[in-house]
Amino acid sequence: MKDTEERSHNLLEPCLLLLLSEKPTHGYDLARKVAECGFFEREKIDAGTVYRTLRQLEKEGLVRSLWETEGPGPAKRVYEFTPKAVEALAGWADIVEEIVQRLKGFHQQLAKFRRPAER
């Protein structure tokens, strides 16, 4: 598994892991729900990027997939969270906390440049 800090620029990974921590689901549903994380616009997230990220997460042992053959329509690959993903999300929580602290300081410095109506 890559060091989480190396991937801190890619918030799609922790977003997918968080969604999968709630319940196993298929990639199409994840691509639709990824906007809920607040970093992606539904219209702008590429489903191919979601699937590539899911495959990488599976390769690293953070998610696993199973084929769901029951129900109407074609078989669907369902992804689920693994115990190994808990540690990865803990690393992401540390990174995000550090980013938040840095942004707070930056935000305070920028505050003096706000337009009068926004103060």
C-alpha positions as CSV (number, residue, x, y, z in Angstrom):
1,M,0.0,0.0,0.0
2,K,1.3,3.5,-0.9
3,D,1.9,5.9,2.0
4,T,-1.3,7.9,2.5
5,E,0.6,11.2,2.4
6,E,1.7,10.4,-1.1
7,R,-1.9,10.4,-2.2
8,S,-3.1,13.4,-0.1
9,H,-4.0,15.3,-3.3
10,N,-6.6,12.6,-4.3
11,L,-9.7,12.9,-2.1
12,L,-11.6,10.5,-4.2
13,E,-10.0,7.6,-2.4
14,P,-11.1,8.5,1.1
15,C,-14.5,9.5,-0.2
16,L,-15.0,6.1,-1.7
17,L,-13.8,4.4,1.5
18,L,-16.1,6.4,3.6
19,L,-19.1,5.6,1.4
20,L,-18.2,1.9,1.5
21,S,-17.7,1.9,5.3
22,E,-21.5,2.6,5.4
23,K,-22.5,-0.3,3.2
24,P,-21.3,-2.4,0.3
25,T,-22.5,-1.1,-3.1
26,H,-21.7,-1.2,-6.7
27,G,-19.5,1.2,-8.6
28,Y,-22.3,3.0,-10.4
29,D,-24.0,3.9,-7.1
30,L,-20.6,5.0,-5.7
31,A,-20.0,7.3,-8.7
32,R,-23.5,8.8,-8.2
33,K,-22.9,9.3,-4.4
34,V,-19.4,10.6,-4.5
35,A,-20.7,14.2,-4.7
36,E,-22.0,13.7,-1.1
37,C,-18.4,14.0,0.1
38,G,-18.6,17.7,-0.9
39,F,-15.5,17.8,-3.1
40,F,-16.9,16.7,-6.4
41,E,-19.8,17.9,-8.5
42,R,-22.0,15.1,-9.7
43,E,-21.8,16.1,-13.3
44,K,-18.0,16.4,-13.2
45,I,-16.9,13.1,-11.7
46,D,-15.9,10.6,-14.3
47,A,-17.3,7.1,-13.7
48,G,-14.1,5.7,-15.3
49,T,-12.0,7.5,-12.6
50,V,-14.2,6.0,-9.9
51,Y,-13.8,2.5,-11.3
52,R,-10.0,2.9,-11.7
53,T,-9.7,4.1,-8.1
54,L,-11.8,1.1,-6.9
55,R,-9.6,-1.3,-8.8
56,Q,-6.5,0.3,-7.2
57,L,-8.1,0.1,-3.7
58,E,-8.9,-3.5,-4.3
59,K,-5.3,-4.2,-5.4
60,E,-4.1,-2.6,-2.2
61,G,-6.6,-4.7,-0.1
62,L,-8.6,-1.8,1.1
63,V,-11.8,-3.0,-0.7
64,R,-12.9,-6.3,-2.1
65,S,-15.5,-7.0,-4.8
66,L,-18.0,-9.7,-5.4
67,W,-20.3,-10.4,-8.3
68,E,-23.9,-9.9,-7.5
69,T,-25.9,-12.2,-9.9
70,E,-29.3,-12.1,-8.2
71,G,-32.0,-9.7,-9.1
72,P,-33.0,-8.1,-12.4
73,G,-30.5,-7.1,-15.1
74,P,-26.9,-8.1,-15.6
75,A,-24.5,-9.1,-12.9
76,K,-23.0,-6.2,-10.9
77,R,-19.7,-6.0,-9.1
78,V,-20.3,-5.0,-5.5
79,Y,-17.5,-3.4,-3.5
80,E,-17.1,-3.6,0.2
81,F,-14.8,-2.1,2.9
82,T,-12.1,-4.3,4.4
83,P,-10.6,-4.1,7.9
84,K,-7.4,-2.8,6.3
85,A,-9.3,0.3,5.1
86,V,-9.8,1.4,8.7
87,E,-6.1,2.2,9.1
88,A,-6.0,3.9,5.8
89,L,-9.0,6.2,6.8
90,A,-7.2,6.9,10.1
91,G,-4.2,8.1,8.1
92,W,-6.6,10.3,5.9
93,A,-8.2,11.7,9.1
94,D,-4.7,12.9,10.3
95,I,-3.9,14.4,6.9
96,V,-7.2,16.2,6.6
97,E,-6.9,17.5,10.2
98,E,-3.5,19.0,9.3
99,I,-4.9,20.6,6.1
100,V,-7.8,22.1,8.1
101,Q,-5.4,23.6,10.6
102,R,-3.3,25.1,7.8
103,L,-6.4,26.4,6.0
104,K,-7.7,28.1,9.2
105,G,-4.5,30.1,9.5
106,F,-4.6,31.0,5.8
107,H,-8.2,32.0,6.1
108,Q,-7.4,34.3,9.0
109,Q,-4.7,36.0,7.0
110,L,-7.1,36.4,4.0
111,A,-9.9,37.9,6.2
112,K,-8.3,41.4,6.0
113,F,-9.0,41.4,2.3
114,R,-12.7,40.6,2.5
115,R,-15.1,43.1,0.8
116,P,-17.0,45.2,3.3
117,A,-20.3,43.5,2.6
118,E,-18.8,40.1,3.6
119,R,-17.4,41.1,6.9
